[in-house]
Amino acid sequence: MTFIEAYTHIKMLFHQSQRSRNKKLYDALFNPATYYNMLRKDIDECCEIATRYDLVSDTEAGLLRGGRNIYEDSFLNEFRVARLFENYFGKGCLKWNPLGKGEKLGEFLLNINRTQSIFVEVKTKEEKNALALIGILRSKEKSILESLKSAYKKADDNLNISFFVVLSNNRFNIEIDSFQIIKAYLGLITYKNGSPKVISHGFCAPDRHRKLSAIGHYFYNVEPESQKLQEFFRIYHNPYSNCPIPCNVFDKKADYQFVLSKWNGRFEQ
């Protein structure tokens, strides 16, 4: 399999003996067709981050620290988000597995500079099976709320830095748009006489979940013809946060930033 020789980190962490764990992914990675080179490059970069940050506990089994598996979509998306942040702020800007509430570990700290760090938790929306997919499609707001609740449990009571929850998904499997995210975390909002207003609170409110600084939304599209992975990143700021993330942190980096006070009455698709 000479075609795989160029992908050093895939060779290190993905072995045919583990194929039964994720047949679809393994069959694509080890398919010699050039169509899959884009996927191989993507996964190889994820594996490189795992090895560079010393997160691998067993190379033969593809195991990460904590008994996690490199081939699971949830962990690959963590590395994709990490790669995006390194593209924004430079290699080495992350500190993995920071301690959260009740000895729970977060994904990583994003170090913007010497004085500013952000506690990041990544939540992947996955297609479990046909029945679950139908349920998600019918109630995406509930699904997003559950992700926020799960992530918020890691926010320590004494957390004194910004707390950032990033939702991630493959848009070919599950579609999430701005309206659903905003309704889940802010609630129902209206735009009248040139001014936005919350008329029914969601997850965030003046009296609850104020440690949450913002929600990120990472998703990607695959362009087979150009052999490019198009990545998108949007940010939804919590107007009630005790420790907000200034918009200028992601200025000219994120594709879109939602700030309630500046909302124009339209939702991004």
C-alpha positions in Angstrom: 0.0 0.0 0.0 2.5 2.6 -1.2 -0.3 5.2 -1.5 -0.5 5.4 2.3 3.3 5.9 2.8 2.9 9.7 2.7 0.5 9.8 5.6 2.9 9.1 8.4 0.5 9.7 11.3 -2.3 7.6 9.8 0.2 4.7 9.5 1.0 5.2 13.2 -2.5 5.2 14.6 -4.7 3.3 12.1 -4.1 -0.4 11.6 -6.1 -2.9 9.6 -6.5 -5.0 12.7 -8.9 -2.3 14.1 -11.0 -2.2 10.9 -14.1 -3.6 12.7 -14.3 -0.6 15.0 -15.2 1.8 12.1 -15.4 -0.1 8.8 -16.6 2.9 6.8 -13.7 5.1 7.8 -11.0 2.4 7.5 -12.2 1.3 4.1 -12.0 4.8 2.8 -8.6 5.5 4.3 -7.1 2.3 2.8 -8.9 2.7 -0.6 -6.1 3.5 -3.1 -8.4 5.8 -5.2 -7.2 9.4 -5.3 -10.7 10.4 -4.4 -9.9 9.6 -0.8 -6.7 11.6 -0.6 -8.5 14.6 0.8 -9.9 12.5 3.7 -6.5 10.9 4.3 -4.9 14.4 4.5 -7.6 15.5 6.9 -7.3 12.5 9.2 -3.5 12.6 9.0 -3.5 16.2 10.3 -5.8 15.1 13.2 -3.5 12.3 14.1 -0.5 14.7 13.9 -2.1 17.0 16.5 -2.8 13.9 18.8 0.8 12.8 18.7 2.3 16.4 18.9 0.3 17.1 22.1 1.2 13.6 23.5 -2.4 12.4 23.7 -1.8 8.9 22.4 -1.5 6.1 24.9 -1.4 3.1 22.6 -0.4 3.5 19.0 -1.2 -0.1 17.9 -4.8 0.2 19.2 -5.3 3.9 18.2 -6.1 4.7 21.8 -5.9 8.2 23.3 -5.5 9.1 26.9 -8.6 8.2 29.0 -9.4 5.1 26.8 -10.7 7.2 23.9 -10.4 6.0 20.3 -8.9 8.1 17.6 -11.3 6.7 14.9 -14.5 8.0 16.7 -16.1 11.1 15.0 -16.4 12.9 18.3 -12.7 12.9 18.9 -11.7 13.6 15.3 -13.9 16.7 15.4 -12.1 17.8 18.6 -8.9 17.7 16.5 -10.5 19.5 13.6 -11.6 22.3 15.9 -8.1 22.3 17.5 -6.5 22.5 14.0 -8.8 25.4 13.2 -7.7 27.3 16.3 -4.1 26.6 15.6 -4.6 28.1 12.1 -6.1 31.1 13.8 -3.6 31.6 16.7 -0.6 29.5 15.8 0.7 26.0 16.7 1.1 25.3 20.4 -1.8 27.6 21.4 -3.6 24.8 23.1 -3.3 23.1 26.5 -5.1 19.8 26.4 -7.4 18.2 29.1 -7.7 21.1 31.6 -9.4 20.2 34.9 -13.0 21.2 35.1 -15.8 20.8 37.7 -15.7 17.6 39.7 -12.4 16.4 38.3 -13.9 16.3 34.8 -11.6 17.2 32.0 -12.3 19.7 29.3 -11.1 19.4 25.8 -8.5 22.1 25.9 -7.5 25.7 27.0 -7.2 28.0 24.0 -4.4 30.5 24.9 -4.9 33.7 22.9 -2.0 35.4 24.5 -0.1 35.5 27.9 -3.1 37.0 29.7 -6.1 35.5 28.0 -7.2 31.9 27.9 -10.5 30.2 27.0 -11.8 26.9 28.4 -13.2 25.0 25.4 -15.6 22.0 25.3 -16.4 20.4 21.9 -19.7 18.6 21.4 -20.3 16.6 18.2 -23.8 16.0 16.9 -23.8 12.6 15.4 -26.1 10.3 13.4 -26.6 7.3 15.7 -29.2 5.4 13.7 -32.3 6.1 11.5 -34.7 6.5 14.5 -32.3 8.8 16.3 -31.7 10.9 13.2 -35.5 11.4 12.8 -35.7 12.5 16.4 -32.8 15.0 16.0 -34.4 16.4 12.8 -37.7 16.9 14.6 -36.2 18.4 17.7 -32.8 20.0 17.0 -33.4 22.6 19.7 -33.7 19.9 22.4 -30.5 18.2 21.0 -28.5 21.4 21.2 -29.8 22.1 24.7 -28.7 18.6 25.9 -25.2 19.3 24.5 -25.1 22.6 26.3 -26.2 21.1 29.6 -23.6 18.3 29.3 -20.8 20.8 28.5 -21.9 23.2 31.2 -21.4 20.5 33.9 -17.6 20.9 33.3 -17.6 24.6 34.1 -16.1 24.8 37.5 -18.0 27.1 40.0 -14.8 29.1 40.4 -14.0 29.4 36.7 -12.6 32.9 36.1 -11.9 32.6 32.4 -14.1 32.5 29.3 -16.0 29.3 28.7 -16.6 28.4 25.1 -18.8 25.4 23.9 -18.2 24.4 20.3 -20.9 22.4 18.5 -19.6 20.4 15.5 -21.4 18.3 12.9 -21.1 16.9 9.4 -23.7 18.7 7.4 -24.2 15.7 5.1 -25.7 13.8 8.1 -27.2 16.5 10.3 -28.1 20.1 9.5 -27.9 22.8 12.2 -28.6 26.4 11.4 -28.4 29.8 13.2 -32.1 29.9 14.1 -31.9 26.5 16.0 -28.8 27.5 17.9 -30.1 30.9 18.9 -33.5 29.6 19.9 -31.8 26.9 22.1 -29.4 29.2 23.9 -31.2 32.6 23.9 -34.8 31.6 23.4 -37.4 33.4 21.3 -36.3 36.7 19.9 -38.1 39.4 17.9 -36.9 42.4 15.8 -39.2 45.3 16.0 -38.6 49.0 15.2 -35.0 48.3 14.5 -34.3 46.7 17.8 -33.9 43.0 18.9 -35.5 41.7 22.0 -35.7 38.4 23.9 -39.3 37.5 24.7 -38.7 34.0 26.1 -35.4 32.9 27.5 -33.6 29.7 26.5 -30.5 28.1 28.1 -28.9 31.4 28.8 -30.6 34.2 30.8 -29.7 37.1 33.1 -30.0 34.7 36.1 -28.6 31.4 34.8 -25.7 29.8 33.0 -23.7 33.0 33.0 -20.4 31.2 32.9 -21.1 30.3 29.3 -19.3 33.0 27.2 -20.3 31.9 23.8 -21.2 29.0 21.5 -19.2 28.1 18.5 -20.5 26.1 15.5 -17.9 24.2 13.5 -19.0 22.4 10.3 -17.4 21.4 7.0 -18.3 20.6 3.4 -16.3 18.3 1.2 -15.6 19.3 -2.4 -14.4 16.1 -4.2 -13.7 17.9 -7.5 -11.3 20.4 -6.1 -10.0 18.0 -3.4 -10.7 20.7 -0.7 -12.2 20.5 2.7 -14.2 23.7 3.3 -14.4 24.6 7.0 -16.8 27.0 8.6 -16.9 28.5 12.0 -19.6 30.7 13.6 -19.8 32.2 17.0 -22.9 33.1 19.1 -22.1 35.4 22.0 -24.0 35.2 25.3 -25.1 38.7 26.2 -25.5 37.7 29.9 -22.0 36.2 30.4 -19.9 37.0 33.4 -16.8 36.6 31.3 -17.6 37.3 27.6 -15.2 36.7 24.7 -14.5 40.0 23.0 -15.5 40.0 19.4 -12.1 41.2 18.3 -10.6 37.9 19.4 -12.1 36.2 16.4 -12.4 39.2 14.2 -11.4 38.4 10.6 -11.1 34.7 11.7 -14.6 33.4 12.3 -17.1 33.4 9.4 -19.8 35.0 11.4 -20.3 36.4 15.0 -23.8 36.8 16.4 -24.2 39.6 18.9 -27.8 40.1 20.1 -27.6 43.9 20.3 -26.3 44.1 16.7 -28.8 41.5 15.2 -30.5 42.7 12.0 -33.5 40.4 12.2 -32.1 37.8 9.8 -30.7 34.3 10.5 -27.7 32.7 8.8 -28.4 29.5 7.0 
